[in-house]
Amino acid sequence: MPTGAAGGEGQGQGGGGQGQGQQSIINFVPEAYKDKDWIKQNTTSPDNFFKFVDNLNSAVGKKGLIIPGENASKDEVSAYRRGIGIPDNEDGYEFVNIDELKDIKRDPGIEKSIKKIFLDAGVPKEAAKKLQMGYEKMLYEDHKKSVELAKQQDVAFDKELTKMFGDKKDTAVANAKKLLKETIGPEIGAKLEKLDNEALIVMTAALDGIIKKYVKEDGFKGGEGAGGSGGGDTFEALSAAQRELMKSPAFRDFRHKDHQQVMNQNNALMDKMRAIKK
């Protein structure tokens, strides 16, 4: 029987030790494929070639990440979620402070609620961290703009009051508020602390005009009968109260649910201190 057919009689050892007259496995490759790199690399011997075919067959047989269909089982859905990085529960998410707020203590309750939203929405762990940091960065920048705008408004407010009342401007505002609180009662009086600068100017100017016309010539510039500085608090006591307020987490963290309320209290203390300091 003739020799030379792969696996036929007279076949020598495989690879480089093939017997005389035995054909190389490359001889069975069609001409169109002989110059392919993968052919050259995997036909140096029969053993090399069949290892290549076996590995290729195994790779083709493997299933990739399967997107679950409408009738997918709970296990299939869980496997898919884990495959794309979604934690098993909200505790699997990790939130970190942005650099600008690195020393701020986070609120565990709020954080847990946000993580639950991410989990229900199917957000992967790494994507959730990027969303959290990006959103807080945006809030921080927006807060900075608000603070800067408030400073500009305070400067304009102070300038306008100075035109009207000179160096007694703080006393004028405090006395106007005191007079109104004594007149309109505590429930409505509490709303005075929420008035914006424009409303305060109108209110102070109007009451000053009324006082000048019907009570005394000096109006709200600090003379007797104008209401004094309002209350019996000393500057030192008010300053101490403000320092205590500034220690509050709600004062330092603009995300805190009580932040605006604490800031209103701080503004009220500052108004009283301005009224006392002449």
MODELLER restraints for C-alpha pairs under 7 A, 6 or more apart:
rsr = mdl.restraints
at = mdl.atoms
rsr.add(forms.Gaussian(group=physical.xy_distance, feature=features.Distance(at['CA:3:A'], at['CA:9:A']), mean=6.10, stdev=0.5))
rsr.add(forms.Gaussian(group=physical.xy_distance, feature=features.Distance(at['CA:3:A'], at['CA:10:A']), mean=5.82, stdev=0.5))
rsr.add(forms.Gaussian(group=physical.xy_distance, feature=features.Distance(at['CA:3:A'], at['CA:22:A']), mean=6.89, stdev=0.5))
rsr.add(forms.Gaussian(group=physical.xy_distance, feature=features.Distance(at['CA:4:A'], at['CA:21:A']), mean=6.07, stdev=0.5))
rsr.add(forms.Gaussian(group=physical.xy_distance, feature=features.Distance(at['CA:4:A'], at['CA:22:A']), mean=4.54, stdev=0.5))
rsr.add(forms.Gaussian(group=physical.xy_distance, feature=features.Distance(at['CA:4:A'], at['CA:23:A']), mean=5.33, stdev=0.5))
rsr.add(forms.Gaussian(group=physical.xy_distance, feature=features.Distance(at['CA:11:A'], at['CA:19:A']), mean=6.73, stdev=0.5))
rsr.add(forms.Gaussian(group=physical.xy_distance, feature=features.Distance(at['CA:11:A'], at['CA:22:A']), mean=6.41, stdev=0.5))
rsr.add(forms.Gaussian(group=physical.xy_distance, feature=features.Distance(at['CA:12:A'], at['CA:18:A']), mean=5.02, stdev=0.5))
rsr.add(forms.Gaussian(group=physical.xy_distance, feature=features.Distance(at['CA:12:A'], at['CA:19:A']), mean=4.30, stdev=0.5))
rsr.add(forms.Gaussian(group=physical.xy_distance, feature=features.Distance(at['CA:13:A'], at['CA:19:A']), mean=6.43, stdev=0.5))
rsr.add(forms.Gaussian(group=physical.xy_distance, feature=features.Distance(at['CA:14:A'], at['CA:45:A']), mean=6.26, stdev=0.5))
rsr.add(forms.Gaussian(group=physical.xy_distance, feature=features.Distance(at['CA:14:A'], at['CA:46:A']), mean=6.08, stdev=0.5))
rsr.add(forms.Gaussian(group=physical.xy_distance, feature=features.Distance(at['CA:15:A'], at['CA:44:A']), mean=6.49, stdev=0.5))
rsr.add(forms.Gaussian(group=physical.xy_distance, feature=features.Distance(at['CA:15:A'], at['CA:45:A']), mean=3.91, stdev=0.5))
rsr.add(forms.Gaussian(group=physical.xy_distance, feature=features.Distance(at['CA:15:A'], at['CA:46:A']), mean=6.11, stdev=0.5))
rsr.add(forms.Gaussian(group=physical.xy_distance, feature=features.Distance(at['CA:16:A'], at['CA:45:A']), mean=6.80, stdev=0.5))
rsr.add(forms.Gaussian(group=physical.xy_distance, feature=features.Distance(at['CA:25:A'], at['CA:43:A']), mean=6.39, stdev=0.5))
rsr.add(forms.Gaussian(group=physical.xy_distance, feature=features.Distance(at['CA:25:A'], at['CA:46:A']), mean=6.53, stdev=0.5))
rsr.add(forms.Gaussian(group=physical.xy_distance, feature=features.Distance(at['CA:26:A'], at['CA:43:A']), mean=6.07, stdev=0.5))
rsr.add(forms.Gaussian(group=physical.xy_distance, feature=features.Distance(at['CA:33:A'], at['CA:39:A']), mean=6.98, stdev=0.5))
rsr.add(forms.Gaussian(group=physical.xy_distance, feature=features.Distance(at['CA:42:A'], at['CA:48:A']), mean=5.72, stdev=0.5))
rsr.add(forms.Gaussian(group=physical.xy_distance, feature=features.Distance(at['CA:42:A'], at['CA:49:A']), mean=4.99, stdev=0.5))
rsr.add(forms.Gaussian(group=physical.xy_distance, feature=features.Distance(at['CA:42:A'], at['CA:52:A']), mean=6.45, stdev=0.5))
rsr.add(forms.Gaussian(group=physical.xy_distance, feature=features.Distance(at['CA:43:A'], at['CA:49:A']), mean=5.07, stdev=0.5))
rsr.add(forms.Gaussian(group=physical.xy_distance, feature=features.Distance(at['CA:65:A'], at['CA:80:A']), mean=6.77, stdev=0.5))
rsr.add(forms.Gaussian(group=physical.xy_distance, feature=features.Distance(at['CA:66:A'], at['CA:80:A']), mean=6.79, stdev=0.5))
rsr.add(forms.Gaussian(group=physical.xy_distance, feature=features.Distance(at['CA:67:A'], at['CA:80:A']), mean=6.55, stdev=0.5))
rsr.add(forms.Gaussian(group=physical.xy_distance, feature=features.Distance(at['CA:68:A'], at['CA:76:A']), mean=6.40, stdev=0.5))
rsr.add(forms.Gaussian(group=physical.xy_distance, feature=features.Distance(at['CA:68:A'], at['CA:77:A']), mean=5.91, stdev=0.5))
rsr.add(forms.Gaussian(group=physical.xy_distance, feature=features.Distance(at['CA:84:A'], at['CA:124:A']), mean=6.44, stdev=0.5))
rsr.add(forms.Gaussian(group=physical.xy_distance, feature=features.Distance(at['CA:85:A'], at['CA:124:A']), mean=4.71, stdev=0.5))
rsr.add(forms.Gaussian(group=physical.xy_distance, feature=features.Distance(at['CA:85:A'], at['CA:125:A']), mean=5.85, stdev=0.5))
rsr.add(forms.Gaussian(group=physical.xy_distance, feature=features.Distance(at['CA:86:A'], at['CA:122:A']), mean=6.35, stdev=0.5))
rsr.add(forms.Gaussian(group=physical.xy_distance, feature=features.Distance(at['CA:86:A'], at['CA:123:A']), mean=6.12, stdev=0.5))
rsr.add(forms.Gaussian(group=physical.xy_distance, feature=features.Distance(at['CA:86:A'], at['CA:124:A']), mean=4.20, stdev=0.5))
rsr.add(forms.Gaussian(group=physical.xy_distance, feature=features.Distance(at['CA:86:A'], at['CA:125:A']), mean=5.69, stdev=0.5))
rsr.add(forms.Gaussian(group=physical.xy_distance, feature=features.Distance(at['CA:87:A'], at['CA:93:A']), mean=6.85, stdev=0.5))
rsr.add(forms.Gaussian(group=physical.xy_distance, feature=features.Distance(at['CA:87:A'], at['CA:125:A']), mean=6.53, stdev=0.5))
rsr.add(forms.Gaussian(group=physical.xy_distance, feature=features.Distance(at['CA:89:A'], at['CA:119:A']), mean=6.88, stdev=0.5))
rsr.add(forms.Gaussian(group=physical.xy_distance, feature=features.Distance(at['CA:90:A'], at['CA:112:A']), mean=6.98, stdev=0.5))
rsr.add(forms.Gaussian(group=physical.xy_distance, feature=features.Distance(at['CA:90:A'], at['CA:115:A']), mean=5.20, stdev=0.5))
rsr.add(forms.Gaussian(group=physical.xy_distance, feature=features.Distance(at['CA:90:A'], at['CA:116:A']), mean=5.38, stdev=0.5))
rsr.add(forms.Gaussian(group=physical.xy_distance, feature=features.Distance(at['CA:90:A'], at['CA:119:A']), mean=6.00, stdev=0.5))
rsr.add(forms.Gaussian(group=physical.xy_distance, feature=features.Distance(at['CA:93:A'], at['CA:115:A']), mean=6.61, stdev=0.5))
rsr.add(forms.Gaussian(group=physical.xy_distance, feature=features.Distance(at['CA:93:A'], at['CA:125:A']), mean=5.55, stdev=0.5))
rsr.add(forms.Gaussian(group=physical.xy_distance, feature=features.Distance(at['CA:94:A'], at['CA:129:A']), mean=6.51, stdev=0.5))
rsr.add(forms.Gaussian(group=physical.xy_distance, feature=features.Distance(at['CA:95:A'], at['CA:129:A']), mean=5.72, stdev=0.5))
rsr.add(forms.Gaussian(group=physical.xy_distance, feature=features.Distance(at['CA:95:A'], at['CA:132:A']), mean=6.85, stdev=0.5))
rsr.add(forms.Gaussian(group=physical.xy_distance, feature=features.Distance(at['CA:98:A'], at['CA:133:A']), mean=6.06, stdev=0.5))
rsr.add(forms.Gaussian(group=physical.xy_distance, feature=features.Distance(at['CA:98:A'], at['CA:137:A']), mean=6.74, stdev=0.5))
rsr.add(forms.Gaussian(group=physical.xy_distance, feature=features.Distance(at['CA:104:A'], at['CA:253:A']), mean=6.81, stdev=0.5))
rsr.add(forms.Gaussian(group=physical.xy_distance, feature=features.Distance(at['CA:118:A'], at['CA:128:A']), mean=6.78, stdev=0.5))
rsr.add(forms.Gaussian(group=physical.xy_distance, feature=features.Distance(at['CA:157:A'], at['CA:197:A']), mean=6.12, stdev=0.5))
rsr.add(forms.Gaussian(group=physical.xy_distance, feature=features.Distance(at['CA:161:A'], at['CA:169:A']), mean=5.62, stdev=0.5))
rsr.add(forms.Gaussian(group=physical.xy_distance, feature=features.Distance(at['CA:162:A'], at['CA:169:A']), mean=5.90, stdev=0.5))
rsr.add(forms.Gaussian(group=physical.xy_distance, feature=features.Distance(at['CA:165:A'], at['CA:221:A']), mean=6.61, stdev=0.5))
rsr.add(forms.Gaussian(group=physical.xy_distance, feature=features.Distance(at['CA:168:A'], at['CA:221:A']), mean=5.41, stdev=0.5))
rsr.add(forms.Gaussian(group=physical.xy_distance, feature=features.Distance(at['CA:168:A'], at['CA:222:A']), mean=6.86, stdev=0.5))
rsr.add(forms.Gaussian(group=physical.xy_distance, feature=features.Distance(at['CA:170:A'], at['CA:274:A']), mean=5.36, stdev=0.5))
rsr.add(forms.Gaussian(group=physical.xy_distance, feature=features.Distance(at['CA:170:A'], at['CA:275:A']), mean=4.70, stdev=0.5))
rsr.add(forms.Gaussian(group=physical.xy_distance, feature=features.Distance(at['CA:171:A'], at['CA:221:A']), mean=6.53, stdev=0.5))
rsr.add(forms.Gaussian(group=physical.xy_distance, feature=features.Distance(at['CA:171:A'], at['CA:222:A']), mean=6.18, stdev=0.5))
rsr.add(forms.Gaussian(group=physical.xy_distance, feature=features.Distance(at['CA:171:A'], at['CA:229:A']), mean=6.00, stdev=0.5))
rsr.add(forms.Gaussian(group=physical.xy_distance, feature=features.Distance(at['CA:171:A'], at['CA:275:A']), mean=4.27, stdev=0.5))
rsr.add(forms.Gaussian(group=physical.xy_distance, feature=features.Distance(at['CA:172:A'], at['CA:204:A']), mean=6.93, stdev=0.5))
rsr.add(forms.Gaussian(group=physical.xy_distance, feature=features.Distance(at['CA:172:A'], at['CA:220:A']), mean=4.67, stdev=0.5))
rsr.add(forms.Gaussian(group=physical.xy_distance, feature=features.Distance(at['CA:172:A'], at['CA:221:A']), mean=5.58, stdev=0.5))
rsr.add(forms.Gaussian(group=physical.xy_distance, feature=features.Distance(at['CA:172:A'], at['CA:222:A']), mean=6.95, stdev=0.5))
rsr.add(forms.Gaussian(group=physical.xy_distance, feature=features.Distance(at['CA:173:A'], at['CA:204:A']), mean=5.88, stdev=0.5))
rsr.add(forms.Gaussian(group=physical.xy_distance, feature=features.Distance(at['CA:174:A'], at['CA:229:A']), mean=6.20, stdev=0.5))
rsr.add(forms.Gaussian(group=physical.xy_distance, feature=features.Distance(at['CA:174:A'], at['CA:230:A']), mean=6.42, stdev=0.5))
rsr.add(forms.Gaussian(group=physical.xy_distance, feature=features.Distance(at['CA:174:A'], at['CA:271:A']), mean=6.72, stdev=0.5))
rsr.add(forms.Gaussian(group=physical.xy_distance, feature=features.Distance(at['CA:174:A'], at['CA:272:A']), mean=6.65, stdev=0.5))
rsr.add(forms.Gaussian(group=physical.xy_distance, feature=features.Distance(at['CA:174:A'], at['CA:275:A']), mean=5.75, stdev=0.5))
rsr.add(forms.Gaussian(group=physical.xy_distance, feature=features.Distance(at['CA:175:A'], at['CA:220:A']), mean=6.44, stdev=0.5))
rsr.add(forms.Gaussian(group=physical.xy_distance, feature=features.Distance(at['CA:175:A'], at['CA:226:A']), mean=6.45, stdev=0.5))
rsr.add(forms.Gaussian(group=physical.xy_distance, feature=features.Distance(at['CA:175:A'], at['CA:227:A']), mean=5.42, stdev=0.5))
rsr.add(forms.Gaussian(group=physical.xy_distance, feature=features.Distance(at['CA:175:A'], at['CA:228:A']), mean=6.45, stdev=0.5))
rsr.add(forms.Gaussian(group=physical.xy_distance, feature=features.Distance(at['CA:175:A'], at['CA:229:A']), mean=6.24, stdev=0.5))
rsr.add(forms.Gaussian(group=physical.xy_distance, feature=features.Distance(at['CA:175:A'], at['CA:230:A']), mean=6.32, stdev=0.5))
rsr.add(forms.Gaussian(group=physical.xy_distance, feature=features.Distance(at['CA:176:A'], at['CA:204:A']), mean=5.56, stdev=0.5))
rsr.add(forms.Gaussian(group=physical.xy_distance, feature=features.Distance(at['CA:176:A'], at['CA:207:A']), mean=6.44, stdev=0.5))
rsr.add(forms.Gaussian(group=physical.xy_distance, feature=features.Distance(at['CA:178:A'], at['CA:227:A']), mean=6.88, stdev=0.5))
rsr.add(forms.Gaussian(group=physical.xy_distance, feature=features.Distance(at['CA:178:A'], at['CA:230:A']), mean=5.90, stdev=0.5))
rsr.add(forms.Gaussian(group=physical.xy_distance, feature=features.Distance(at['CA:179:A'], at['CA:227:A']), mean=6.92, stdev=0.5))
rsr.add(forms.Gaussian(group=physical.xy_distance, feature=features.Distance(at['CA:180:A'], at['CA:189:A']), mean=6.87, stdev=0.5))
rsr.add(forms.Gaussian(group=physical.xy_distance, feature=features.Distance(at['CA:181:A'], at['CA:189:A']), mean=4.68, stdev=0.5))
rsr.add(forms.Gaussian(group=physical.xy_distance, feature=features.Distance(at['CA:193:A'], at['CA:264:A']), mean=6.74, stdev=0.5))
rsr.add(forms.Gaussian(group=physical.xy_distance, feature=features.Distance(at['CA:193:A'], at['CA:268:A']), mean=6.37, stdev=0.5))
rsr.add(forms.Gaussian(group=physical.xy_distance, feature=features.Distance(at['CA:208:A'], at['CA:219:A']), mean=5.19, stdev=0.5))
rsr.add(forms.Gaussian(group=physical.xy_distance, feature=features.Distance(at['CA:208:A'], at['CA:220:A']), mean=5.51, stdev=0.5))
rsr.add(forms.Gaussian(group=physical.xy_distance, feature=features.Distance(at['CA:211:A'], at['CA:219:A']), mean=5.10, stdev=0.5))
rsr.add(forms.Gaussian(group=physical.xy_distance, feature=features.Distance(at['CA:212:A'], at['CA:218:A']), mean=6.25, stdev=0.5))
rsr.add(forms.Gaussian(group=physical.xy_distance, feature=features.Distance(at['CA:212:A'], at['CA:219:A']), mean=4.61, stdev=0.5))
rsr.add(forms.Gaussian(group=physical.xy_distance, feature=features.Distance(at['CA:219:A'], at['CA:226:A']), mean=6.67, stdev=0.5))
rsr.add(forms.Gaussian(group=physical.xy_distance, feature=features.Distance(at['CA:220:A'], at['CA:226:A']), mean=5.59, stdev=0.5))
rsr.add(forms.Gaussian(group=physical.xy_distance, feature=features.Distance(at['CA:222:A'], at['CA:228:A']), mean=6.21, stdev=0.5))
rsr.add(forms.Gaussian(group=physical.xy_distance, feature=features.Distance(at['CA:229:A'], at['CA:275:A']), mean=5.37, stdev=0.5))
rsr.add(forms.Gaussian(group=physical.xy_distance, feature=features.Distance(at['CA:229:A'], at['CA:276:A']), mean=5.67, stdev=0.5))
rsr.add(forms.Gaussian(group=physical.xy_distance, feature=features.Distance(at['CA:235:A'], at['CA:273:A']), mean=5.60, stdev=0.5))
rsr.add(forms.Gaussian(group=physical.xy_distance, feature=features.Distance(at['CA:235:A'], at['CA:276:A']), mean=6.44, stdev=0.5))
rsr.add(forms.Gaussian(group=physical.xy_distance, feature=features.Distance(at['CA:238:A'], at['CA:269:A']), mean=6.25, stdev=0.5))
rsr.add(forms.Gaussian(group=physical.xy_distance, feature=features.Distance(at['CA:238:A'], at['CA:273:A']), mean=6.58, stdev=0.5))
rsr.add(forms.Gaussian(group=physical.xy_distance, feature=features.Distance(at['CA:242:A'], at['CA:266:A']), mean=6.36, stdev=0.5))
rsr.add(forms.Gaussian(group=physical.xy_distance, feature=features.Distance(at['CA:242:A'], at['CA:269:A']), mean=6.63, stdev=0.5))
rsr.add(forms.Gaussian(group=physical.xy_distance, feature=features.Distance(at['CA:250:A'], at['CA:256:A']), mean=5.20, stdev=0.5))
rsr.add(forms.Gaussian(group=physical.xy_distance, feature=features.Distance(at['CA:250:A'], at['CA:258:A']), mean=5.56, stdev=0.5))
rsr.add(forms.Gaussian(group=physical.xy_distance, feature=features.Distance(at['CA:250:A'], at['CA:259:A']), mean=4.59, stdev=0.5))
rsr.add(forms.Gaussian(group=physical.xy_distance, feature=features.Distance(at['CA:250:A'], at['CA:262:A']), mean=6.62, stdev=0.5))
rsr.add(forms.Gaussian(group=physical.xy_distance, feature=features.Distance(at['CA:251:A'], at['CA:259:A']), mean=5.59, stdev=0.5))
rsr.add(forms.Gaussian(group=physical.xy_distance, feature=features.Distance(at['CA:251:A'], at['CA:262:A']), mean=6.00, stdev=0.5))
rsr.add(forms.Gaussian(group=physical.xy_distance, feature=features.Distance(at['CA:251:A'], at['CA:263:A']), mean=6.59, stdev=0.5))
rsr.add(forms.Gaussian(group=physical.xy_distance, feature=features.Distance(at['CA:253:A'], at['CA:259:A']), mean=6.89, stdev=0.5))
